[in-house]
Amino acid sequence: MSLQEQFNQALADSKNLPERPDNMTLLKIYSLFKQGSTGDASGDRPGMTDFVGRAKFDAWAGLKGTTQEAAMQQYVDLINSLKG
């Protein structure tokens, strides 16, 4: 299976995890997905009152410079580890 196919499968699997991950793990999942599917963070950082949006953006921006392929592989590995 290609990395793109594994990434797509992990995306589907992420919706059916046996239990909901903690918030830090959810941020990691989100940031790896965004980096793997879109690349480096773009757009404006959400304002001070948007705590969730700001945390998500900061987590994604923290991966700046990570290749899309590396982020995709880390995403696949993380989801597989959460499947149990």
N, CA, C and O atoms as a MOPAC input file, in Angstrom:
PM7 MOZYME 1SCF
protein

 N      0.85400 1    -1.17700 1     0.00000 1
 C      0.00000 1     0.00000 1     0.00000 1
 C      0.89900 1     1.24000 1     0.00000 1
 O      1.88800 1     1.29800 1     0.73100 1
 N      0.55000 1     2.21900 1    -0.81900 1
 C      1.32600 1     3.45200 1    -0.86700 1
 C      1.11700 1     4.27300 1     0.40700 1
 O      0.17500 1     4.03500 1     1.16300 1
 N      1.99000 1     5.22200 1     0.62900 1
 C      1.86900 1     6.08100 1     1.81000 1
 C      0.55200 1     6.84800 1     1.77100 1
 O     -0.09700 1     7.01300 1     2.80300 1
 N      0.15100 1     7.31700 1     0.59100 1
 C     -1.11100 1     8.04700 1     0.46700 1
 C     -2.29300 1     7.14500 1     0.83800 1
 O     -3.22700 1     7.58400 1     1.50800 1
 N     -2.24800 1     5.89300 1     0.40300 1
 C     -3.31700 1     4.95000 1     0.74800 1
 C     -3.32700 1     4.65200 1     2.24700 1
 O     -4.39200 1     4.55400 1     2.85500 1
 N     -2.14600 1     4.50900 1     2.83900 1
 C     -2.06100 1     4.28400 1     4.28100 1
 C     -2.60200 1     5.49200 1     5.04900 1
 O     -3.29400 1     5.34200 1     6.05600 1
 N     -2.27300 1     6.69800 1     4.55400 1
 C     -2.75000 1     7.94400 1     5.16600 1
 C     -4.26900 1     8.00700 1     5.10800 1
 O     -4.92000 1     8.33600 1     6.10000 1
 N     -4.83400 1     7.69100 1     3.94600 1
 C     -6.29100 1     7.70100 1     3.78800 1
 C     -6.95400 1     6.66800 1     4.69600 1
 O     -8.01300 1     6.93200 1     5.26600 1
 N     -6.33900 1     5.49800 1     4.83300 1
 C     -6.87200 1     4.45700 1     5.70800 1
 C     -6.80200 1     4.90500 1     7.16600 1
 O     -7.73700 1     4.67700 1     7.93300 1
 N     -5.69800 1     5.54100 1     7.54500 1
 C     -5.55200 1     6.03600 1     8.91400 1
 C     -6.59300 1     7.11800 1     9.20100 1
 O     -7.11400 1     7.19700 1    10.31400 1
 N     -6.89400 1     7.94500 1     8.21000 1
 C     -7.93500 1     8.96400 1     8.36600 1
 C     -9.27100 1     8.30200 1     8.66600 1
 O     -9.98800 1     8.73300 1     9.56900 1
 N     -9.60900 1     7.26300 1     7.91800 1
 C    -10.85300 1     6.53100 1     8.16000 1
 C    -10.82400 1     5.86700 1     9.53600 1
 O    -11.81400 1     5.90400 1    10.26600 1
 N     -9.69900 1     5.26500 1     9.88700 1
 C     -9.56000 1     4.59100 1    11.17800 1
 C     -9.66800 1     5.57100 1    12.33900 1
 O    -10.14300 1     5.20500 1    13.41400 1
 N     -9.23100 1     6.81300 1    12.13400 1
 C     -9.23700 1     7.79800 1    13.22200 1
 C    -10.65200 1     8.11800 1    13.69100 1
 O    -10.84500 1     8.57900 1    14.81600 1
 N    -11.63100 1     7.87700 1    12.84300 1
 C    -13.02300 1     8.14800 1    13.20000 1
 C    -13.64300 1     7.00500 1    14.01100 1
 O    -14.74700 1     7.13800 1    14.53900 1
 N    -12.91800 1     5.87700 1    14.10400 1
 C    -13.44700 1     4.69000 1    14.78600 1
 C    -12.49700 1     4.16700 1    15.85400 1
 O    -12.40700 1     2.95700 1    16.06400 1
 N    -11.79500 1     5.05800 1    16.52400 1
 C    -10.87900 1     4.62400 1    17.57900 1
 C    -11.67200 1     4.06200 1    18.75600 1
 O    -12.79000 1     4.50500 1    19.01900 1
 N    -11.09000 1     3.07300 1    19.47500 1
 C    -11.82400 1     2.45500 1    20.58800 1
 C    -12.16900 1     3.44300 1    21.70100 1
 O    -13.18900 1     3.27900 1    22.37000 1
 N    -11.34500 1     4.45800 1    21.90800 1
 C    -11.66700 1     5.48100 1    22.90100 1
 C    -11.14000 1     6.82800 1    22.42000 1
 O    -10.20100 1     6.90400 1    21.62800 1
 N    -11.77100 1     7.88800 1    22.92000 1
 C    -11.39100 1     9.23900 1    22.50100 1
 C    -10.03600 1     9.59600 1    23.10600 1
 O     -9.85500 1     9.49600 1    24.31900 1
 N     -9.07400 1    10.01500 1    22.26300 1
 C     -7.76200 1    10.40800 1    22.78100 1
 C     -7.85500 1    11.67000 1    23.63800 1
 O     -8.81800 1    12.43000 1    23.53800 1
 N     -6.84000 1    11.88400 1    24.48400 1
 C     -6.80300 1    13.10500 1    25.28400 1
 C     -6.53700 1    14.31000 1    24.37100 1
 O     -6.18900 1    14.15300 1    23.20000 1
 N     -6.70600 1    15.49200 1    24.91900 1
 C     -6.60900 1    16.71000 1    24.10800 1
 C     -5.24200 1    16.89600 1    23.45900 1
 O     -5.16500 1    17.34300 1    22.31500 1
 N     -4.17500 1    16.56800 1    24.15600 1
 C     -2.83500 1    16.72100 1    23.57200 1
 C     -2.64800 1    15.77400 1    22.38400 1
 O     -2.04100 1    16.14000 1    21.37700 1
 N     -3.17100 1    14.56400 1    22.51200 1
 C     -3.07800 1    13.61100 1    21.40500 1
 C     -3.94200 1    14.07400 1    20.23800 1
 O     -3.55300 1    13.93400 1    19.07900 1
 N     -5.11800 1    14.62600 1    20.54700 1
 C     -5.97000 1    15.15800 1    19.48200 1
 C     -5.27600 1    16.28900 1    18.73000 1
 O     -5.38700 1    16.37900 1    17.50800 1
 N     -4.56200 1    17.15100 1    19.45100 1
 C     -3.80300 1    18.21800 1    18.79100 1
 C     -2.71900 1    17.64000 1    17.89100 1
 O     -2.48700 1    18.14500 1    16.79300 1
 N     -2.06000 1    16.59000 1    18.34900 1
 C     -1.01400 1    15.94200 1    17.55400 1
 C     -1.61700 1    15.32600 1    16.29500 1
 O     -1.05300 1    15.44700 1    15.20800 1
 N     -2.76500 1    14.66600 1    16.44300 1
 C     -3.45600 1    14.07700 1    15.29200 1
 C     -3.80400 1    15.17300 1    14.28500 1
 O     -3.54200 1    15.04200 1    13.08900 1
 N     -4.40000 1    16.25500 1    14.79000 1
 C     -4.79700 1    17.36400 1    13.92000 1
 C     -3.59500 1    17.95300 1    13.19000 1
 O     -3.62800 1    18.13700 1    11.97400 1
 N     -2.52800 1    18.25100 1    13.94500 1
 C     -1.38400 1    18.91600 1    13.33400 1
 C     -0.69600 1    18.02300 1    12.30400 1
 O     -0.28200 1    18.50700 1    11.25100 1
 N     -0.56900 1    16.73300 1    12.59300 1
 C      0.03800 1    15.82000 1    11.61700 1
 C     -0.83100 1    15.67800 1    10.37900 1
 O     -0.32000 1    15.60400 1     9.26100 1
 N     -2.15300 1    15.64100 1    10.57500 1
 C     -3.05500 1    15.56300 1     9.42200 1
 C     -2.90800 1    16.79800 1     8.53900 1
 O     -2.76900 1    16.68500 1     7.32100 1
 N     -2.93900 1    17.98000 1     9.16300 1
 C     -2.83100 1    19.22100 1     8.38900 1
 C     -1.48500 1    19.31600 1     7.67700 1
 O     -1.42900 1    19.69800 1     6.50800 1
 N     -0.40600 1    18.97200 1     8.36900 1
 C      0.92200 1    19.03900 1     7.75600 1
 C      1.03000 1    18.03000 1     6.62100 1
 O      1.61300 1    18.32300 1     5.57700 1
 N      0.46500 1    16.83600 1     6.82700 1
 C      0.52800 1    15.79100 1     5.80700 1
 C     -0.33800 1    16.07300 1     4.60500 1
 O      0.01300 1    15.69600 1     3.48700 1
 N     -1.46300 1    16.72800 1     4.81200 1
 C     -2.38700 1    16.97500 1     3.69500 1
 C     -2.18700 1    18.32600 1     3.03300 1
 O     -2.47700 1    18.47700 1     1.84700 1
 N     -1.69100 1    19.32800 1     3.78500 1
 C     -1.61200 1    20.69700 1     3.26600 1
 C     -0.19500 1    21.23700 1     3.20800 1
 O      0.12300 1    22.04000 1     2.33000 1
 N      0.65900 1    20.81300 1     4.12400 1
 C      2.00100 1    21.37500 1     4.21200 1
 C      2.06900 1    22.36100 1     5.36100 1
 O      1.24400 1    22.32000 1     6.27400 1
 N      3.05700 1    23.25100 1     5.31500 1
 C      3.26500 1    24.20400 1     6.39400 1
 C      2.03200 1    25.06400 1     6.64700 1
 O      1.26000 1    25.35700 1     5.73500 1
 N      1.86800 1    25.45800 1     7.90300 1
 C      0.73000 1    26.28500 1     8.32300 1
 C      0.69300 1    27.57400 1     7.50400 1
 O      1.72400 1    28.17500 1     7.20400 1
 N     -0.51800 1    27.97500 1     7.15700 1
 C     -0.70000 1    29.20400 1     6.40800 1
 C     -1.89600 1    29.94500 1     6.97500 1
 O     -2.68500 1    29.38600 1     7.73600 1
 N     -2.02100 1    31.19700 1     6.59900 1
 C     -3.13300 1    32.00100 1     7.08500 1
 C     -2.77000 1    32.69100 1     8.38000 1
 O     -1.65900 1    32.55000 1     8.89000 1
 N     -3.70900 1    33.43000 1     8.89600 1
 C     -3.50100 1    34.19100 1    10.11800 1
 C     -3.73900 1    33.32000 1    11.34400 1
 O     -4.59100 1    32.43100 1    11.33900 1
 N     -2.97700 1    33.59000 1    12.38400 1
 C     -3.16700 1    32.90000 1    13.65500 1
 C     -4.46300 1    33.40500 1    14.27900 1
 O     -4.68400 1    34.61400 1    14.33900 1
 N     -5.33000 1    32.49200 1    14.74900 1
 C     -6.58500 1    32.92700 1    15.37800 1
 C     -6.33300 1    33.85000 1    16.57500 1
 O     -5.28000 1    33.79500 1    17.21000 1
 N     -7.30400 1    34.67800 1    16.85900 1
 C     -7.19400 1    35.65700 1    17.93100 1
 C     -7.18200 1    35.04300 1    19.31800 1
 O     -7.40400 1    33.84500 1    19.49100 1
 N     -6.91700 1    35.88900 1    20.30000 1
 C     -6.79700 1    35.45700 1    21.69800 1
 C     -8.06400 1    34.79100 1    22.23600 1
 O     -7.97900 1    33.93800 1    23.12000 1
 N     -9.21500 1    35.15900 1    21.72700 1
 C    -10.46600 1    34.61300 1    22.25100 1
 C    -10.81600 1    33.24800 1    21.66500 1
 O    -11.69600 1    32.56100 1    22.18300 1
 N    -10.14600 1    32.85500 1    20.60600 1
 C    -10.39500 1    31.55200 1    19.97900 1
 C     -9.33700 1    30.56600 1    20.48500 1
 O     -8.37400 1    30.25100 1    19.78600 1
 N     -9.54300 1    30.08500 1    21.72100 1
 C     -8.54200 1    29.23900 1    22.36600 1
 C     -8.28000 1    27.94800 1    21.59400 1
 O     -7.12900 1    27.55500 1    21.40800 1
 N     -9.34500 1    27.29200 1    21.14800 1
 C     -9.20500 1    26.01900 1    20.44300 1
 C     -8.51900 1    26.23600 1    19.09500 1
 O     -7.57100 1    25.52900 1    18.75200 1
 N     -9.00200 1    27.21100 1    18.33800 1
 C     -8.41200 1    27.50100 1    17.03400 1
 C     -6.94800 1    27.87700 1    17.14800 1
 O     -6.12500 1    27.47500 1    16.32500 1
 N     -6.62900 1    28.65000 1    18.17200 1
 C     -5.25300 1    29.08900 1    18.39000 1
 C     -4.35600 1    27.89800 1    18.73600 1
 O     -3.24200 1    27.79300 1    18.22300 1
 N     -4.82900 1    27.01100 1    19.59500 1
 C     -4.05000 1    25.82500 1    19.97400 1
 C     -3.82400 1    24.92300 1    18.76700 1
 O     -2.72800 1    24.39600 1    18.57800 1
 N     -4.85600 1    24.74500 1    17.95300 1
 C     -4.72600 1    23.91700 1    16.75700 1
 C     -3.72300 1    24.52700 1    15.78300 1
 O     -2.87200 1    23.82200 1    15.24100 1
 N     -3.82300 1    25.83200 1    15.56300 1
 C     -2.90600 1    26.50700 1    14.64700 1
 C     -1.46700 1    26.41400 1    15.15300 1
 O     -0.54700 1    26.14500 1    14.38100 1
 N     -1.27900 1    26.63900 1    16.45500 1
 C      0.06600 1    26.58500 1    17.02700 1
 C      0.67100 1    25.18800 1    16.91600 1
 O      1.86200 1    25.05000 1    16.63700 1
 N     -0.14000 1    24.15400 1    17.13300 1
 C      0.34400 1    22.77700 1    17.00600 1
 C      0.76700 1    22.49800 1    15.56500 1
 O      1.79800 1    21.87000 1    15.32600 1
 N     -0.02700 1    22.96500 1    14.61600 1
 C      0.28900 1    22.78000 1    13.19500 1
 C      1.54600 1    23.57800 1    12.83100 1
 O      2.43800 1    23.06200 1    12.15800 1
 N      1.61100 1    24.81700 1    13.27000 1
 C      2.76900 1    25.66900 1    12.96800 1
 C      4.04500 1    25.09300 1    13.57000 1
 O      5.13700 1    25.32900 1    13.05300 1
 N      3.91300 1    24.34100 1    14.65700 1
 C      5.06900 1    23.71700 1    15.29100 1
 C      5.73000 1    22.66000 1    14.42900 1
 O      6.86600 1    22.26400 1    14.69200 1
 N      5.03600 1    22.20300 1    13.40700 1
 C      5.58700 1    21.18800 1    12.49500 1
 C      6.20800 1    21.81200 1    11.24600 1
 O      6.58100 1    21.09600 1    10.31700 1
 N      6.32000 1    23.13600 1    11.21800 1
 C      6.86100 1    23.82200 1    10.04500 1
 C      8.19200 1    23.21300 1     9.63700 1
 O      9.07100 1    22.99800 1    10.47200 1
 N      8.33200 1    22.94000 1     8.35600 1
 C      9.55900 1    22.35500 1     7.83700 1
 C      9.51900 1    20.84000 1     7.74600 1
 O     10.36100 1    20.23700 1     7.08100 1
 N      8.54600 1    20.21400 1     8.40900 1
 C      8.38500 1    18.76400 1     8.29900 1
 C      7.80100 1    18.46700 1     6.92300 1
 O      6.82300 1    19.09600 1     6.52000 1
 N      8.38200 1    17.52300 1     6.20200 1
 C      7.85800 1    17.20200 1     4.87900 1
 C      6.46900 1    16.59200 1     5.00800 1
 O      6.12500 1    16.01700 1     6.04000 1
 N      5.68400 1    16.72200 1     3.95900 1
 C      4.34400 1    16.13900 1     3.97600 1
 C      4.43400 1    14.62200 1     4.13900 1
 O      3.62100 1    14.02100 1     4.84200 1
 N      5.41700 1    14.00700 1     3.49100 1
 C      5.56300 1    12.55400 1     3.58200 1
 C      5.89900 1    12.12300 1     5.01500 1
 O      5.34900 1    11.14000 1     5.51200 1
 N      6.79400 1    12.85100 1     5.67300 1
 C      7.15600 1    12.51400 1     7.05600 1
 C      5.95100 1    12.68000 1     7.97400 1
 O      5.71700 1    11.84800 1     8.85000 1
 N      5.18500 1    13.75600 1     7.77600 1
 C      3.99400 1    13.98500 1     8.59800 1
 C      2.94700 1    12.90100 1     8.35000 1
 O      2.29200 1    12.43500 1     9.28200 1
 N      2.79600 1    12.50500 1     7.08600 1
 C      1.83900 1    11.44500 1     6.77100 1
 C      2.22700 1    10.15300 1     7.47600 1
 O      1.36600 1     9.47200 1     8.03400 1
 N      3.52400 1     9.80400 1     7.45900 1
 C      3.97700 1     8.57300 1     8.09700 1
 C      3.77300 1     8.64100 1     9.60900 1
 O      3.34500 1     7.66200 1    10.22000 1
 N      4.07400 1     9.78500 1    10.21400 1
 C      3.86400 1     9.94700 1    11.65800 1
 C      2.38100 1     9.84400 1    12.00200 1
 O      2.02300 1     9.27500 1    13.03400 1
 N      1.52100 1    10.38600 1    11.15300 1
 C      0.07000 1    10.31500 1    11.35500 1
 C     -0.37800 1     8.85300 1    11.31500 1
 O     -1.11000 1     8.40000 1    12.19600 1
 N      0.05900 1     8.12200 1    10.30100 1
 C     -0.30100 1     6.70800 1    10.15500 1
 C      0.16700 1     5.93000 1    11.38900 1
 O     -0.58600 1     5.12500 1    11.93500 1
 N      1.40500 1     6.16700 1    11.82600 1
 C      1.95700 1     5.46300 1    12.99100 1
 C      1.16000 1     5.78300 1    14.26000 1
 O      0.87100 1     4.89200 1    15.05900 1
 N      0.80800 1     7.06800 1    14.43800 1
 C      0.06300 1     7.48800 1    15.63300 1
 C     -1.32300 1     6.83800 1    15.65900 1
 O     -1.72900 1     6.28600 1    16.68100 1
 N     -2.03900 1     6.90200 1    14.55300 1
 C     -3.38500 1     6.30700 1    14.50300 1
 C     -3.30300 1     4.80100 1    14.74100 1
 O     -4.11300 1     4.23900 1    15.47800 1
 N     -2.32000 1     4.15200 1    14.11500 1
 C     -2.17100 1     2.69600 1    14.32400 1
 C     -1.89700 1     2.37700 1    15.78200 1
 O     -2.38000 1     1.36500 1    16.29100 1
 N     -1.12700 1     3.22500 1    16.47000 1
 C     -0.83000 1     2.96300 1    17.88200 1
 C     -2.07100 1     3.16600 1    18.75100 1
 O     -2.18500 1     2.55800 1    19.81500 1
 N     -2.99300 1     4.00700 1    18.31200 1
 C     -4.20900 1     4.27800 1    19.08500 1
 C     -5.31700 1     3.24900 1    18.83500 1
 O     -6.27400 1     3.16000 1    19.60400 1
 N     -5.18100 1     2.48500 1    17.77000 1
 C     -6.20800 1     1.48800 1    17.43900 1
 C     -6.21200 1     0.33100 1    18.42500 1
 O     -7.19400 1    -0.40400 1    18.53000 1
 N     -5.10900 1     0.17500 1    19.14600 1
 C     -5.05800 1    -0.84500 1    20.18400 1
 C     -4.61000 1    -2.15500 1    19.77800 1
 O     -4.54200 1    -3.06700 1    20.60200 1

